[in-house]
Amino acid sequence: MYKPFANFFNYLDVNSLYPFASLNPMPALNCQWVESYNSEGLDLSNLFKVFHAKVETNYQYLGLLPIRNKDGILLPEGKFEKVWATPELKLAKAHGYKITVIKGF
């Protein structure tokens, strides 16, 4: 069993922090659904949220966009689609991936 101990720390126990926080204004309550109906997709440079995207890799040594399935986490190559946050998509695009953002919040 791990028991943290230090002589120079103050130990704090915060009771009911979650109910207190939920009574205050929450971020991202005004989400908008955006969707692309054309083959180019949405402009990734102007977006920051979570999006469903089609991806085509450039067959690097390691994949940049992880996918979780029943076997664990995979870093696939080729063409696939899934949901990622925009920083992950922007990183992959900067490294040569072809990204088509379809829809998201």
PyRosetta script that sets phi, psi and omega in degrees:
from pyrosetta import init, pose_from_sequence

init()
pose = pose_from_sequence("MYKPFANFFNYLDVNSLYPFASLNPMPALNCQWVESYNSEGLDLSNLFKVFHAKVETNYQYLGLLPIRNKDGILLPEGKFEKVWATPELKLAKAHGYKITVIKGF")
pose.set_psi(1, 139.1)
pose.set_omega(1, -178.2)
pose.set_phi(2, -98.0)
pose.set_psi(2, 122.7)
pose.set_omega(2, 176.5)
pose.set_phi(3, -120.6)
pose.set_psi(3, 105.3)
pose.set_omega(3, 178.8)
pose.set_phi(4, -67.6)
pose.set_psi(4, 139.5)
pose.set_omega(4, -179.9)
pose.set_phi(5, -147.9)
pose.set_psi(5, 137.7)
pose.set_omega(5, 174.6)
pose.set_phi(6, -155.4)
pose.set_psi(6, 144.2)
pose.set_omega(6, 179.8)
pose.set_phi(7, -82.4)
pose.set_psi(7, -18.7)
pose.set_omega(7, -172.3)
pose.set_phi(8, -110.6)
pose.set_psi(8, 15.1)
pose.set_omega(8, 178.3)
pose.set_phi(9, -109.9)
pose.set_psi(9, 152.3)
pose.set_omega(9, 169.1)
pose.set_phi(10, -101.6)
pose.set_psi(10, 127.6)
pose.set_omega(10, 179.2)
pose.set_phi(11, -90.3)
pose.set_psi(11, 128.2)
pose.set_omega(11, -179.4)
pose.set_phi(12, -120.2)
pose.set_psi(12, 139.6)
pose.set_omega(12, 175.2)
pose.set_phi(13, -120.5)
pose.set_psi(13, 115.2)
pose.set_omega(13, -177.0)
pose.set_phi(14, -100.0)
pose.set_psi(14, 112.6)
pose.set_omega(14, 178.4)
pose.set_phi(15, -93.6)
pose.set_psi(15, 138.6)
pose.set_omega(15, 173.5)
pose.set_phi(16, 60.9)
pose.set_psi(16, 36.8)
pose.set_omega(16, 178.8)
pose.set_phi(17, -70.9)
pose.set_psi(17, -39.7)
pose.set_omega(17, 179.9)
pose.set_phi(18, -61.8)
pose.set_psi(18, -49.8)
pose.set_omega(18, 177.7)
pose.set_phi(19, -61.0)
pose.set_psi(19, -37.3)
pose.set_omega(19, 177.9)
pose.set_phi(20, -62.5)
pose.set_psi(20, -45.4)
pose.set_omega(20, -179.3)
pose.set_phi(21, -66.7)
pose.set_psi(21, -35.5)
pose.set_omega(21, -177.7)
pose.set_phi(22, -72.4)
pose.set_psi(22, -16.1)
pose.set_omega(22, 176.2)
pose.set_phi(23, -81.3)
pose.set_psi(23, -15.1)
pose.set_omega(23, 179.5)
pose.set_phi(24, -91.6)
pose.set_psi(24, 162.4)
pose.set_omega(24, 178.1)
pose.set_phi(25, -57.2)
pose.set_psi(25, 133.8)
pose.set_omega(25, -177.8)
pose.set_phi(26, -101.9)
pose.set_psi(26, 144.3)
pose.set_omega(26, 176.5)
pose.set_phi(27, -72.5)
pose.set_psi(27, 156.3)
pose.set_omega(27, 173.4)
pose.set_phi(28, 65.0)
pose.set_psi(28, 31.8)
pose.set_omega(28, 175.5)
pose.set_phi(29, -83.0)
pose.set_psi(29, -17.4)
pose.set_omega(29, -179.0)
pose.set_phi(30, -104.3)
pose.set_psi(30, 55.9)
pose.set_omega(30, 179.9)
pose.set_phi(31, -74.4)
pose.set_psi(31, 146.2)
pose.set_omega(31, 176.4)
pose.set_phi(32, -121.1)
pose.set_psi(32, 136.7)
pose.set_omega(32, 176.3)
pose.set_phi(33, -83.1)
pose.set_psi(33, 124.1)
pose.set_omega(33, 176.5)
pose.set_phi(34, -121.0)
pose.set_psi(34, 144.1)
pose.set_omega(34, -177.0)
pose.set_phi(35, -146.7)
pose.set_psi(35, 143.5)
pose.set_omega(35, 179.0)
pose.set_phi(36, -105.2)
pose.set_psi(36, 134.1)
pose.set_omega(36, 179.0)
pose.set_phi(37, -109.2)
pose.set_psi(37, 6.1)
pose.set_omega(37, 178.7)
pose.set_phi(38, -113.0)
pose.set_psi(38, 171.7)
pose.set_omega(38, -174.7)
pose.set_phi(39, -75.2)
pose.set_psi(39, -18.8)
pose.set_omega(39, -179.7)
pose.set_phi(40, -79.1)
pose.set_psi(40, -24.3)
pose.set_omega(40, -177.9)
pose.set_phi(41, 80.8)
pose.set_psi(41, -170.7)
pose.set_omega(41, -179.5)
pose.set_phi(42, -85.4)
pose.set_psi(42, 155.4)
pose.set_omega(42, 179.2)
pose.set_phi(43, -76.4)
pose.set_psi(43, 109.9)
pose.set_omega(43, -174.5)
pose.set_phi(44, -66.6)
pose.set_psi(44, -28.0)
pose.set_omega(44, -176.6)
pose.set_phi(45, -68.6)
pose.set_psi(45, -21.8)
pose.set_omega(45, -178.9)
pose.set_phi(46, -101.4)
pose.set_psi(46, 8.7)
pose.set_omega(46, -174.1)
pose.set_phi(47, -112.6)
pose.set_psi(47, 150.3)
pose.set_omega(47, 170.2)
pose.set_phi(48, -153.3)
pose.set_psi(48, 94.5)
pose.set_omega(48, 175.7)
pose.set_phi(49, -168.9)
pose.set_psi(49, -144.9)
pose.set_omega(49, 178.4)
pose.set_phi(50, -116.9)
pose.set_psi(50, 129.4)
pose.set_omega(50, -173.7)
pose.set_phi(51, -136.5)
pose.set_psi(51, 149.1)
pose.set_omega(51, 171.9)
pose.set_phi(52, -89.1)
pose.set_psi(52, 127.0)
pose.set_omega(52, -174.5)
pose.set_phi(53, -139.2)
pose.set_psi(53, 151.5)
pose.set_omega(53, 170.0)
pose.set_phi(54, -94.7)
pose.set_psi(54, 136.4)
pose.set_omega(54, -174.2)
pose.set_phi(55, -128.8)
pose.set_psi(55, 139.2)
pose.set_omega(55, 169.6)
pose.set_phi(56, -126.1)
pose.set_psi(56, 118.5)
pose.set_omega(56, -175.9)
pose.set_phi(57, -80.5)
pose.set_psi(57, 169.1)
pose.set_omega(57, 175.7)
pose.set_phi(58, -109.9)
pose.set_psi(58, 20.4)
pose.set_omega(58, 174.4)
pose.set_phi(59, 56.7)
pose.set_psi(59, 53.3)
pose.set_omega(59, 174.2)
pose.set_phi(60, -76.5)
pose.set_psi(60, 176.0)
pose.set_omega(60, 180.0)
pose.set_phi(61, -60.6)
pose.set_psi(61, -46.5)
pose.set_omega(61, 176.8)
pose.set_phi(62, -122.0)
pose.set_psi(62, 141.7)
pose.set_omega(62, 175.7)
pose.set_phi(63, -71.9)
pose.set_psi(63, 153.3)
pose.set_omega(63, -178.2)
pose.set_phi(64, -103.6)
pose.set_psi(64, -19.2)
pose.set_omega(64, -177.0)
pose.set_phi(65, -113.8)
pose.set_psi(65, 109.7)
pose.set_omega(65, -177.9)
pose.set_phi(66, -76.9)
pose.set_psi(66, 149.4)
pose.set_omega(66, 174.9)
pose.set_phi(67, -129.7)
pose.set_psi(67, 131.5)
pose.set_omega(67, 177.4)
pose.set_phi(68, -100.4)
pose.set_psi(68, 132.4)
pose.set_omega(68, 172.8)
pose.set_phi(69, -135.5)
pose.set_psi(69, -168.7)
pose.set_omega(69, -175.9)
pose.set_phi(70, -65.3)
pose.set_psi(70, -20.8)
pose.set_omega(70, -179.5)
pose.set_phi(71, -89.7)
pose.set_psi(71, -11.5)
pose.set_omega(71, -178.7)
pose.set_phi(72, 131.6)
pose.set_psi(72, -151.4)
pose.set_omega(72, -179.5)
pose.set_phi(73, -100.1)
pose.set_psi(73, 129.7)
pose.set_omega(73, 179.5)
pose.set_phi(74, -115.7)
pose.set_psi(74, 151.7)
pose.set_omega(74, 172.4)
pose.set_phi(75, -119.6)
pose.set_psi(75, 81.9)
pose.set_omega(75, -169.7)
pose.set_phi(76, -76.3)
pose.set_psi(76, 165.7)
pose.set_omega(76, 173.0)
pose.set_phi(77, -120.1)
pose.set_psi(77, 159.8)
pose.set_omega(77, 178.9)
pose.set_phi(78, 101.4)
pose.set_psi(78, -145.0)
pose.set_omega(78, -179.7)
pose.set_phi(79, -111.1)
pose.set_psi(79, 133.7)
pose.set_omega(79, 178.1)
pose.set_phi(80, -161.9)
pose.set_psi(80, 170.8)
pose.set_omega(80, 176.7)
pose.set_phi(81, -142.0)
pose.set_psi(81, 147.1)
pose.set_omega(81, -177.2)
pose.set_phi(82, -167.2)
pose.set_psi(82, -170.0)
pose.set_omega(82, 179.6)
pose.set_phi(83, -112.3)
pose.set_psi(83, 129.7)
pose.set_omega(83, 177.8)
pose.set_phi(84, -140.5)
pose.set_psi(84, 164.3)
pose.set_omega(84, 171.7)
pose.set_phi(85, -81.3)
pose.set_psi(85, 154.4)
pose.set_omega(85, -175.9)
pose.set_phi(86, -62.5)
pose.set_psi(86, -34.3)
pose.set_omega(86, 176.9)
pose.set_phi(87, -59.9)
pose.set_psi(87, -37.3)
pose.set_omega(87, 177.2)
pose.set_phi(88, -65.7)
pose.set_psi(88, -42.6)
pose.set_omega(88, 179.6)
pose.set_phi(89, -66.0)
pose.set_psi(89, -39.6)
pose.set_omega(89, 179.2)
pose.set_phi(90, -65.8)
pose.set_psi(90, -38.8)
pose.set_omega(90, 177.0)
pose.set_phi(91, -63.3)
pose.set_psi(91, -44.3)
pose.set_omega(91, 179.6)
pose.set_phi(92, -64.6)
pose.set_psi(92, -40.7)
pose.set_omega(92, 179.7)
pose.set_phi(93, -65.4)
pose.set_psi(93, -37.1)
pose.set_omega(93, 178.2)
pose.set_phi(94, -65.8)
pose.set_psi(94, -22.0)
pose.set_omega(94, 179.2)
pose.set_phi(95, -101.1)
pose.set_psi(95, 17.9)
pose.set_omega(95, 170.6)
pose.set_phi(96, 98.6)
pose.set_psi(96, 4.1)
pose.set_omega(96, 176.9)
pose.set_phi(97, -73.5)
pose.set_psi(97, 147.7)
pose.set_omega(97, 172.6)
pose.set_phi(98, -94.4)
pose.set_psi(98, 116.6)
pose.set_omega(98, -175.0)
pose.set_phi(99, -115.1)
pose.set_psi(99, 128.4)
pose.set_omega(99, 172.1)
pose.set_phi(100, -122.0)
pose.set_psi(100, 106.4)
pose.set_omega(100, -179.4)
pose.set_phi(101, -79.6)
pose.set_psi(101, 124.0)
pose.set_omega(101, -174.8)
pose.set_phi(102, -95.7)
pose.set_psi(102, -55.1)
pose.set_omega(102, -176.2)
pose.set_phi(103, -160.4)
pose.set_psi(103, 166.8)
pose.set_omega(103, 176.6)
pose.set_phi(104, 163.8)
pose.set_psi(104, -168.4)
pose.set_omega(104, -179.5)
pose.set_phi(105, -108.4)
pose.dump_pdb("model.pdb")
